[in-house]
């Protein structure tokens, strides 16, 4: 039985349908969004932003056909000032009811994804996820994390704050240290586009199956370089996509601060994150239903 998810983020709405093997999706369909451009200073998503979101959901519904999928939205929608209006209009226009994941739910699904990717041989681990609106941390040694944290310190959030590099770093260090004790995990896992792109910038090979790492010393070198570059110049760098170039400096500062506060000089990169964690959960539920029916 096929299962699917529609991941509605700031930059895209990504439909993925799988049967059992997440590495071989039956459908992978992405529609570009630029909700970052449609958020005003009060955090309200504009009418045009809502229209583009509805169009993306309709396209995904058409692509999915008869396959049921779970549509979820992350911080760009969840934390908008008019989230209720957005949800109502999407439901009325498309017939699809978006599920809004909390930050802690995102952290748990990212942990599930990283645990499956690296296996239980990875031992105790802390999963770091830098999004646009929030950052998530999850730590544990088993199937489920023992500690999860979500804070509004994402790359887009800090970019819009106008803070200097020094103040951004201090803000992240102080806020995380308040709620997350210094970590003694065997390894740290970076589980987001921010970590993937920073690893590529630092020279890691492209491709999900290539072992990739990001080192604190790489970020110490690149942060002052990024600070001196224009958005256009950053977008020309390896690993930095055009639509993420503006917030790439803040993403690097947040990543470096997370590594420092958790006590890890090296982060292993997981190509799987919240979306894959949710898919793994749906696949497991589907398997359970088939076994019960048998």
Residue frames as qw, qx, qy, qz and C-alpha x, y, z in Angstrom:
[[0.000, 0.889, 0.458, 0.000, 0.00, 0.00, 0.00],
 [0.425, 0.412, -0.013, 0.806, 1.41, 3.37, -1.00],
 [0.315, -0.807, -0.365, 0.340, 1.62, 6.27, 1.44],
 [0.439, 0.530, 0.109, 0.717, 2.55, 9.88, 0.86],
 [0.297, -0.688, -0.312, 0.584, 3.30, 13.19, 2.49],
 [0.329, 0.773, 0.189, 0.509, 3.13, 16.75, 1.23],
 [0.548, -0.417, -0.218, 0.692, 5.78, 18.87, 2.92],
 [0.165, 0.883, 0.255, 0.358, 4.76, 22.53, 2.70],
 [0.593, -0.393, -0.137, 0.689, 7.71, 24.72, 3.58],
 [0.020, -0.775, -0.018, 0.631, 8.85, 28.24, 2.91],
 [0.041, 0.542, -0.560, -0.626, 10.48, 27.49, -0.46],
 [0.353, 0.110, -0.797, -0.477, 8.53, 24.53, -1.80],
 [0.796, -0.073, 0.329, -0.503, 5.64, 22.13, -1.48],
 [0.211, 0.423, -0.863, -0.175, 7.12, 18.65, -1.94],
 [0.894, -0.039, 0.100, -0.436, 4.94, 15.60, -2.49],
 [0.132, 0.423, -0.896, -0.034, 6.60, 12.22, -1.92],
 [0.897, -0.058, 0.047, -0.435, 4.82, 8.87, -2.32],
 [0.089, 0.451, -0.887, 0.030, 6.49, 5.60, -1.33],
 [0.834, -0.162, -0.435, -0.299, 5.53, 1.99, -0.85],
 [0.856, -0.460, -0.130, 0.196, 8.22, 0.57, 1.44],
 [0.711, -0.055, 0.056, 0.699, 11.58, 1.87, 0.28],
 [0.034, -0.918, -0.154, 0.363, 12.08, 5.59, 0.92],
 [0.311, -0.498, 0.488, 0.645, 15.15, 5.63, -1.32],
 [0.099, 0.118, 0.774, 0.614, 12.95, 4.72, -4.31],
 [0.329, 0.386, 0.413, -0.756, 9.89, 6.97, -4.20],
 [0.416, 0.479, 0.745, 0.206, 7.03, 6.24, -6.57],
 [0.177, 0.864, 0.287, 0.373, 6.37, 9.98, -6.84],
 [0.454, -0.464, -0.154, 0.745, 8.54, 12.96, -6.00],
 [0.224, 0.697, 0.422, 0.536, 6.95, 16.20, -7.14],
 [0.360, -0.457, -0.273, 0.766, 8.09, 19.63, -6.00],
 [0.169, 0.832, 0.357, 0.390, 6.41, 22.99, -6.60],
 [0.410, 0.123, -0.251, 0.868, 8.45, 26.09, -5.81],
 [0.255, -0.878, -0.401, -0.052, 7.09, 28.56, -3.26],
 [0.382, 0.300, -0.258, 0.836, 8.56, 31.83, -2.00],
 [0.422, -0.764, -0.484, -0.064, 6.56, 32.39, 1.16],
 [0.527, -0.370, -0.166, 0.746, 9.51, 34.35, 2.55],
 [0.130, 0.135, 0.276, 0.943, 8.65, 37.08, 0.03],
 [0.351, -0.514, -0.536, -0.570, 4.97, 37.00, 1.01],
 [0.533, -0.563, -0.525, 0.350, 5.44, 37.59, 4.76],
 [0.057, 0.851, 0.012, 0.521, 5.07, 41.19, 5.87],
 [0.164, 0.477, -0.566, 0.652, 6.76, 42.75, 8.89],
 [0.598, -0.306, 0.356, -0.649, 3.89, 41.55, 11.11],
 [0.243, -0.166, 0.955, -0.024, 4.25, 37.95, 9.96],
 [0.659, 0.431, 0.382, -0.485, 1.10, 37.96, 7.80],
 [0.416, 0.047, 0.764, 0.492, 1.13, 35.82, 4.64],
 [0.245, 0.322, -0.164, -0.900, -0.18, 37.94, 1.77],
 [0.764, 0.371, 0.255, -0.462, -3.13, 37.13, -0.48],
 [0.606, 0.602, -0.484, -0.189, -0.71, 36.23, -3.28],
 [0.015, -0.421, 0.881, -0.215, 1.17, 33.94, -0.91],
 [0.597, 0.089, 0.662, -0.444, -2.04, 32.12, 0.02],
 [0.751, 0.532, -0.046, -0.389, -2.96, 31.80, -3.68],
 [0.409, 0.581, -0.702, -0.048, 0.45, 30.29, -4.53],
 [0.260, -0.237, 0.872, -0.341, 0.08, 27.88, -1.63],
 [0.726, 0.281, 0.419, -0.468, -3.37, 26.79, -2.83],
 [0.670, 0.604, -0.330, -0.278, -2.03, 26.26, -6.37],
 [0.153, 0.501, -0.845, 0.108, 0.83, 24.14, -5.04],
 [0.459, -0.040, 0.786, -0.412, -1.53, 21.97, -2.97],
 [0.763, 0.444, 0.151, -0.445, -3.88, 21.50, -5.95],
 [0.514, 0.611, -0.583, -0.153, -0.94, 20.43, -8.12],
 [0.075, -0.336, 0.906, -0.246, 0.15, 17.90, -5.50],
 [0.635, 0.151, 0.574, -0.495, -3.39, 16.54, -5.17],
 [0.748, 0.541, -0.144, -0.356, -3.58, 16.02, -8.92],
 [0.347, 0.573, -0.743, 0.013, -0.16, 14.34, -9.00],
 [0.302, -0.238, 0.843, -0.376, -1.02, 11.99, -6.12],
 [0.477, -0.067, -0.717, -0.504, -4.12, 10.67, -7.86],
 [0.760, -0.427, -0.351, -0.342, -5.84, 8.09, -5.67],
 [0.645, 0.000, -0.567, 0.512, -2.94, 7.74, -3.24],
 [0.413, -0.877, -0.239, -0.056, -3.76, 9.23, 0.18],
 [0.549, 0.312, -0.302, 0.714, -1.17, 11.66, 1.48],
 [0.435, -0.731, -0.385, 0.359, -0.65, 13.55, 4.71],
 [0.328, 0.717, 0.045, 0.614, -0.15, 17.28, 4.06],
 [0.565, -0.661, -0.280, 0.407, 1.84, 19.12, 6.70],
 [0.250, 0.857, -0.035, 0.449, 3.14, 22.66, 7.06],
 [0.666, -0.171, -0.358, 0.632, 6.14, 23.81, 9.05],
 [0.287, -0.516, -0.333, 0.735, 7.07, 27.13, 10.66],
 [0.068, 0.034, 0.329, 0.941, 6.49, 29.41, 7.65],
 [0.413, -0.444, -0.536, -0.588, 2.75, 28.66, 7.92],
 [0.580, -0.456, -0.636, 0.228, 2.55, 27.55, 11.55],
 [0.395, -0.438, -0.295, 0.751, 4.03, 30.77, 12.92],
 [0.083, 0.357, 0.348, 0.863, 2.35, 33.19, 10.52],
 [0.160, 0.080, 0.418, -0.890, 0.09, 35.78, 12.10],
 [0.651, 0.181, -0.031, -0.737, -2.85, 34.70, 9.93],
 [0.030, -0.195, 0.976, 0.093, -2.36, 30.93, 10.13],
 [0.408, 0.347, 0.758, -0.372, -6.08, 30.24, 10.74],
 [0.499, 0.675, 0.002, -0.544, -7.06, 32.22, 7.64],
 [0.206, 0.521, -0.756, -0.338, -4.42, 30.42, 5.57],
 [0.188, -0.016, 0.978, -0.086, -5.65, 27.00, 6.70],
 [0.480, 0.503, 0.541, -0.474, -9.30, 27.84, 6.02],
 [0.463, 0.687, -0.217, -0.516, -8.62, 29.15, 2.52],
 [0.096, 0.389, -0.887, -0.229, -6.45, 26.17, 1.59],
 [0.301, 0.179, 0.911, -0.218, -9.18, 23.79, 2.77],
 [0.485, 0.618, 0.343, -0.515, -11.93, 25.69, 0.91],
 [0.387, 0.699, -0.387, -0.461, -9.96, 26.01, -2.34],
 [0.292, 0.446, -0.833, -0.149, -8.37, 22.56, -2.47],
 [0.885, -0.222, -0.238, -0.332, -10.34, 20.25, -0.23],
 [0.738, 0.112, -0.517, 0.420, -7.06, 19.45, 1.55],
 [0.502, -0.849, -0.026, -0.161, -6.72, 20.12, 5.27],
 [0.449, 0.576, -0.527, 0.434, -3.15, 20.99, 6.16],
 [0.779, -0.533, -0.271, 0.188, -1.74, 19.56, 9.37],
 [0.089, 0.869, -0.321, 0.367, 0.48, 21.96, 11.27],
 [0.828, -0.103, -0.429, 0.347, 3.38, 20.21, 12.97],
 [0.414, -0.907, 0.074, 0.029, 4.69, 21.70, 16.18],
 [0.219, 0.787, -0.567, 0.106, 8.41, 22.33, 16.50],
 [0.469, -0.405, 0.757, -0.209, 8.77, 19.41, 18.91],
 [0.868, 0.286, 0.376, -0.155, 6.95, 17.10, 16.49],
 [0.586, 0.761, -0.276, 0.013, 9.37, 18.19, 13.76],
 [0.110, -0.684, 0.699, -0.178, 12.27, 17.40, 16.10],
 [0.715, -0.134, 0.652, -0.214, 10.92, 13.92, 16.84],
 [0.846, 0.493, 0.187, -0.078, 10.41, 13.08, 13.18],
 [0.368, 0.810, -0.451, 0.079, 13.89, 14.36, 12.31],
 [0.381, -0.516, 0.742, -0.194, 15.32, 12.14, 15.05],
 [0.842, 0.153, 0.488, -0.174, 13.41, 9.14, 13.65],
 [0.704, 0.704, -0.088, -0.028, 14.75, 9.86, 10.18],
 [0.133, 0.772, -0.603, 0.150, 18.36, 10.23, 11.34],
 [0.596, -0.336, 0.697, -0.215, 18.15, 7.09, 13.48],
 [0.875, 0.326, 0.346, -0.089, 16.96, 5.04, 10.52],
 [0.552, 0.794, -0.252, 0.038, 19.58, 6.54, 8.21],
 [0.114, 0.688, -0.670, 0.256, 22.56, 5.91, 10.51],
 [0.770, -0.098, -0.629, -0.035, 21.19, 2.88, 12.40],
 [0.692, -0.711, -0.052, -0.112, 21.42, 1.92, 16.05],
 [0.830, -0.004, -0.090, 0.551, 25.15, 1.41, 15.65],
 [0.201, 0.693, -0.028, 0.692, 25.39, 5.20, 15.75],
 [0.420, -0.212, -0.626, 0.622, 24.84, 5.01, 19.49],
 [0.094, -0.772, -0.443, 0.446, 23.65, 8.02, 21.45],
 [0.362, 0.273, 0.354, 0.818, 23.18, 10.98, 19.18],
 [0.086, 0.646, 0.321, -0.688, 21.94, 14.55, 19.09],
 [0.400, 0.502, 0.601, 0.476, 20.05, 15.65, 15.97],
 [0.091, -0.514, -0.071, 0.850, 20.34, 19.31, 14.95],
 [0.327, 0.574, 0.659, 0.359, 17.81, 20.79, 12.53],
 [0.082, -0.411, -0.038, 0.907, 18.12, 24.42, 11.40],
 [0.316, 0.635, 0.674, 0.206, 14.98, 25.56, 9.60],
 [0.180, 0.544, 0.200, 0.795, 13.89, 28.95, 8.38],
 [0.402, -0.715, -0.107, -0.562, 11.72, 29.88, 11.35],
 [0.735, -0.602, 0.227, -0.216, 12.92, 27.57, 14.11],
 [0.313, 0.475, -0.816, 0.102, 15.74, 25.30, 15.24],
 [0.900, -0.295, -0.039, -0.319, 15.12, 21.85, 16.65],
 [0.123, 0.499, -0.834, 0.201, 17.29, 19.56, 18.74],
 [0.914, -0.213, -0.042, -0.343, 16.56, 15.97, 19.72],
 [0.113, 0.558, -0.800, 0.189, 18.81, 13.64, 21.70],
 [0.867, -0.203, 0.274, -0.364, 18.63, 9.99, 22.65],
 [0.129, -0.441, 0.876, 0.149, 20.03, 6.50, 22.26],
 [0.425, 0.208, 0.876, -0.097, 16.92, 4.53, 21.32],
 [0.245, 0.494, 0.717, 0.426, 14.06, 4.58, 18.86],
 [0.089, -0.906, -0.347, -0.224, 12.54, 7.69, 20.43],
 [0.295, 0.526, -0.316, 0.733, 14.41, 10.80, 21.58],
 [0.483, -0.453, -0.618, 0.423, 14.71, 11.41, 25.29],
 [0.140, -0.642, -0.190, 0.729, 14.87, 15.20, 24.95],
 [0.374, 0.553, 0.500, 0.551, 13.43, 17.50, 22.28],
 [0.153, -0.616, -0.168, 0.755, 13.73, 21.28, 21.99],
 [0.367, 0.595, 0.478, 0.532, 12.34, 23.80, 19.50],
 [0.220, -0.653, -0.185, 0.700, 13.12, 27.52, 19.55],
 [0.453, 0.851, 0.266, 0.006, 12.34, 30.43, 17.15],
 [0.316, -0.744, 0.390, 0.441, 15.97, 30.85, 16.09],
 [0.785, 0.353, 0.452, 0.237, 15.84, 29.76, 12.45],
 [0.488, -0.020, 0.310, 0.816, 17.90, 31.25, 9.64],
 [0.043, 0.620, 0.458, 0.636, 15.04, 33.33, 8.23],
 [0.443, -0.823, -0.355, 0.031, 13.99, 34.53, 11.70],
 [0.571, -0.560, 0.034, 0.599, 17.47, 35.75, 12.59],
 [0.386, 0.224, 0.393, 0.804, 18.05, 37.30, 9.17],
 [0.111, -0.738, -0.443, -0.497, 14.88, 39.37, 9.58],
 [0.543, -0.723, -0.307, 0.295, 15.92, 40.37, 13.10],
 [0.285, 0.897, -0.116, 0.318, 18.77, 42.52, 11.77],
 [0.690, -0.680, 0.212, 0.129, 21.18, 41.30, 14.47],
 [0.205, 0.762, -0.608, -0.083, 24.92, 41.36, 13.88],
 [0.746, 0.190, -0.638, 0.022, 26.84, 38.10, 13.56],
 [0.195, 0.227, -0.725, 0.620, 28.12, 38.46, 17.11],
 [0.467, -0.079, 0.374, -0.797, 24.66, 39.13, 18.52],
 [0.829, 0.092, -0.340, -0.434, 23.10, 36.27, 16.53],
 [0.599, 0.199, -0.739, 0.237, 25.70, 33.88, 17.91],
 [0.028, -0.165, 0.647, -0.744, 25.18, 35.10, 21.47],
 [0.648, -0.042, 0.073, -0.757, 21.39, 34.84, 21.15],
 [0.843, 0.094, -0.475, -0.234, 21.52, 31.23, 19.97],
 [0.451, 0.212, -0.744, 0.445, 24.14, 30.20, 22.54],
 [0.200, -0.151, 0.530, -0.810, 22.20, 31.74, 25.42],
 [0.724, -0.009, -0.013, -0.690, 18.76, 30.48, 24.39],
 [0.816, 0.124, -0.552, -0.115, 19.88, 26.91, 23.70],
 [0.326, 0.245, -0.737, 0.538, 22.02, 26.70, 26.84],
 [0.422, -0.215, 0.352, -0.807, 18.95, 27.58, 28.92],
 [0.839, 0.037, 0.139, -0.525, 16.98, 24.53, 27.81],
 [0.934, 0.271, -0.233, 0.011, 19.49, 22.00, 26.47],
 [0.636, -0.677, 0.337, 0.158, 22.26, 20.66, 28.73],
 [0.142, 0.679, -0.665, -0.277, 25.74, 20.22, 27.23],
 [0.932, 0.170, -0.091, -0.306, 25.52, 17.04, 25.24],
 [0.398, -0.518, 0.754, 0.070, 27.53, 13.87, 25.78],
 [0.883, 0.363, 0.189, -0.232, 26.20, 12.03, 22.71],
 [0.748, -0.123, 0.486, 0.435, 28.53, 9.87, 20.64],
 [0.326, 0.131, 0.492, 0.796, 27.82, 11.89, 17.53],
 [0.256, 0.554, 0.235, -0.756, 25.93, 14.91, 16.23],
 [0.389, 0.367, 0.748, 0.393, 23.72, 14.68, 13.15],
 [0.135, 0.352, -0.064, -0.924, 22.86, 17.66, 10.95],
 [0.266, 0.378, 0.885, 0.060, 19.41, 17.12, 9.56],
 [0.273, 0.820, 0.326, -0.382, 18.31, 20.00, 7.31],
 [0.618, 0.703, 0.158, 0.315, 18.96, 21.82, 4.04],
 [0.112, -0.956, 0.251, -0.098, 21.04, 24.35, 5.97],
 [0.630, -0.520, 0.559, 0.140, 23.50, 21.69, 7.11],
 [0.804, 0.307, 0.444, 0.250, 23.53, 20.01, 3.69],
 [0.432, 0.863, 0.064, 0.256, 24.33, 23.25, 1.90],
 [0.265, -0.888, 0.373, -0.044, 26.97, 24.30, 4.42],
 [0.774, -0.262, 0.540, 0.201, 28.69, 20.92, 4.09],
 [0.705, 0.549, 0.327, 0.308, 28.70, 21.33, 0.32],
 [0.112, 0.974, -0.112, 0.160, 30.12, 24.85, 0.70],
 [0.469, -0.733, 0.492, 0.018, 32.90, 23.43, 2.87],
 [0.193, 0.546, -0.768, -0.275, 33.84, 20.90, 0.19],
 [0.565, 0.007, 0.796, -0.216, 31.71, 17.84, 0.88],
 [0.040, 0.026, 0.824, 0.565, 30.67, 15.75, -2.12],
 [0.564, 0.047, -0.049, -0.823, 27.20, 16.14, -3.57],
 [0.614, -0.012, -0.737, -0.284, 24.72, 13.26, -3.40],
 [0.698, -0.516, 0.073, -0.491, 22.59, 11.86, -0.61],
 [0.982, -0.163, -0.087, 0.043, 24.55, 8.61, -0.30],
 [0.560, 0.483, -0.372, 0.562, 27.99, 10.20, -0.13],
 [0.593, -0.553, -0.415, 0.412, 29.19, 10.34, 3.52],
 [0.194, 0.700, 0.032, 0.686, 29.32, 14.02, 4.40],
 [0.527, -0.525, -0.434, 0.508, 30.48, 16.01, 7.40],
 [0.081, 0.868, 0.031, 0.489, 30.59, 19.62, 8.50],
 [0.653, -0.175, -0.403, 0.616, 33.33, 20.79, 10.84],
 [0.238, -0.891, -0.265, 0.281, 33.23, 23.73, 13.21],
 [0.417, -0.468, 0.293, 0.722, 36.56, 24.94, 11.83],
 [0.275, 0.353, 0.634, 0.631, 34.97, 25.14, 8.35],
 [0.098, -0.856, -0.487, -0.140, 32.23, 27.40, 9.70],
 [0.421, -0.740, -0.024, 0.524, 34.75, 29.56, 11.55],
 [0.378, -0.149, 0.475, 0.781, 36.42, 30.14, 8.18],
 [0.122, 0.434, 0.682, 0.576, 33.27, 30.69, 6.13],
 [0.137, -0.801, -0.539, 0.221, 31.16, 32.88, 8.44],
 [0.169, -0.691, 0.058, 0.701, 33.35, 36.01, 8.05],
 [0.183, -0.044, 0.670, 0.718, 33.56, 35.35, 4.30],
 [0.013, 0.590, 0.770, 0.242, 29.78, 35.13, 3.94],
 [0.169, -0.787, -0.367, 0.467, 29.38, 38.31, 5.99],
 [0.173, -0.517, 0.288, 0.787, 31.45, 40.24, 3.44],
 [0.138, 0.113, 0.784, 0.594, 29.58, 38.94, 0.38],
 [0.472, 0.091, -0.045, -0.876, 26.41, 40.29, -1.21],
 [0.759, 0.141, 0.514, -0.374, 23.39, 38.02, -1.62],
 [0.750, 0.605, -0.170, -0.206, 24.19, 37.66, -5.32],
 [0.252, 0.634, -0.722, 0.115, 27.79, 36.68, -4.56],
 [0.477, -0.233, 0.771, -0.352, 26.71, 34.12, -1.96],
 [0.828, 0.324, 0.268, -0.370, 24.33, 32.53, -4.49],
 [0.624, 0.645, -0.431, -0.097, 27.30, 31.87, -6.78],
 [0.184, -0.536, 0.796, -0.212, 29.04, 29.74, -4.15],
 [0.468, 0.018, -0.865, -0.181, 28.88, 25.92, -4.23],
 [0.272, -0.295, -0.861, 0.313, 26.01, 24.58, -2.17],
 [0.083, 0.403, 0.382, -0.827, 24.24, 27.91, -1.65],
 [0.245, 0.550, 0.732, 0.318, 20.98, 27.98, -3.57],
 [0.091, 0.382, 0.180, 0.902, 19.73, 31.30, -4.91],
 [0.462, -0.639, -0.340, -0.512, 16.57, 31.39, -2.81],
 [0.757, -0.569, -0.257, 0.193, 18.47, 30.59, 0.41],
 [0.583, 0.354, -0.159, 0.714, 21.40, 32.95, -0.23],
 [0.171, -0.725, 0.056, -0.665, 20.02, 35.84, 1.83],
 [0.719, -0.598, 0.150, -0.320, 19.68, 33.72, 4.97],
 [0.883, 0.196, -0.361, 0.226, 22.82, 31.62, 4.40],
 [0.209, 0.513, -0.504, 0.663, 24.93, 33.74, 6.78],
 [0.576, -0.403, 0.324, -0.634, 22.42, 33.38, 9.62],
 [0.971, -0.011, -0.159, -0.179, 22.16, 29.64, 8.88],
 [0.685, 0.350, -0.481, 0.421, 25.94, 29.28, 9.23],
 [0.086, -0.491, 0.473, -0.726, 25.99, 31.26, 12.48],
 [0.788, -0.280, 0.155, -0.526, 23.17, 29.17, 13.97],
 [0.946, 0.129, -0.298, 0.025, 24.80, 25.89, 12.89],
 [0.469, 0.427, -0.529, 0.564, 28.13, 26.90, 14.41],
 [0.333, -0.448, 0.403, -0.725, 26.46, 28.00, 17.65],
 [0.915, -0.161, -0.029, -0.368, 24.52, 24.71, 17.92],
 [0.840, 0.230, -0.421, 0.255, 27.71, 22.72, 17.47],
 [0.195, 0.471, -0.511, 0.692, 29.45, 24.81, 20.11],
 [0.521, -0.391, 0.310, -0.693, 26.69, 24.64, 22.71],
 [0.964, -0.090, -0.022, -0.250, 26.25, 20.86, 22.29],
 [0.506, -0.639, 0.567, 0.117, 30.00, 20.26, 22.37],
 [0.833, 0.223, 0.465, 0.202, 30.53, 18.77, 18.90],
 [0.130, -0.618, 0.403, 0.663, 33.27, 19.85, 16.50],
 [0.083, 0.117, -0.815, -0.562, 31.98, 17.58, 13.72],
 [0.642, 0.257, 0.385, -0.611, 28.45, 16.99, 12.44],
 [0.256, 0.053, 0.891, 0.371, 27.52, 14.05, 10.21],
 [0.382, 0.200, -0.153, -0.889, 24.99, 15.01, 7.55],
 [0.386, 0.283, 0.871, -0.108, 21.71, 13.12, 7.19],
 [0.093, -0.076, -0.531, -0.839, 19.84, 13.56, 3.89],
 [0.356, -0.525, -0.739, -0.226, 16.66, 12.53, 5.72],
 [0.032, -0.140, 0.371, -0.918, 14.73, 14.92, 7.95],
 [0.437, 0.134, 0.500, -0.736, 11.16, 15.62, 9.11],
 [0.689, 0.304, -0.261, -0.604, 9.49, 14.54, 5.86],
 [0.559, 0.240, -0.791, -0.059, 11.25, 11.16, 5.83],
 [0.042, -0.074, 0.822, -0.564, 10.58, 10.62, 9.52],
 [0.586, 0.202, 0.281, -0.732, 6.88, 11.11, 8.91],
 [0.700, 0.323, -0.493, -0.403, 6.99, 8.78, 5.90],
 [0.298, 0.215, -0.904, 0.221, 8.70, 6.11, 8.00],
 [0.306, 0.064, 0.663, -0.681, 5.93, 6.43, 10.57],
 [0.688, 0.299, -0.013, -0.661, 3.23, 6.11, 7.90],
 [0.581, 0.324, -0.724, -0.186, 4.93, 3.07, 6.34],
 [0.078, 0.118, -0.899, 0.415, 5.10, 1.40, 9.76],
 [0.493, 0.176, 0.454, -0.721, 1.43, 2.09, 10.41],
 [0.699, 0.349, -0.327, -0.532, 0.50, 0.72, 6.98],
 [0.411, 0.267, -0.871, 0.042, 2.49, -2.43, 7.66],
 [0.165, -0.009, 0.790, -0.590, 0.73, -2.84, 11.00],
 [0.637, 0.259, 0.167, -0.707, -2.69, -2.55, 9.35],
 [0.658, 0.342, -0.583, -0.332, -1.77, -5.16, 6.73],
 [0.237, 0.188, -0.913, 0.273, -0.55, -7.58, 9.38],
 [0.370, 0.097, 0.606, -0.698, -3.73, -7.07, 11.45],
 [0.697, 0.318, -0.118, -0.632, -5.89, -7.69, 8.37],
 [0.542, 0.315, -0.768, -0.133, -3.98, -10.89, 7.60]]
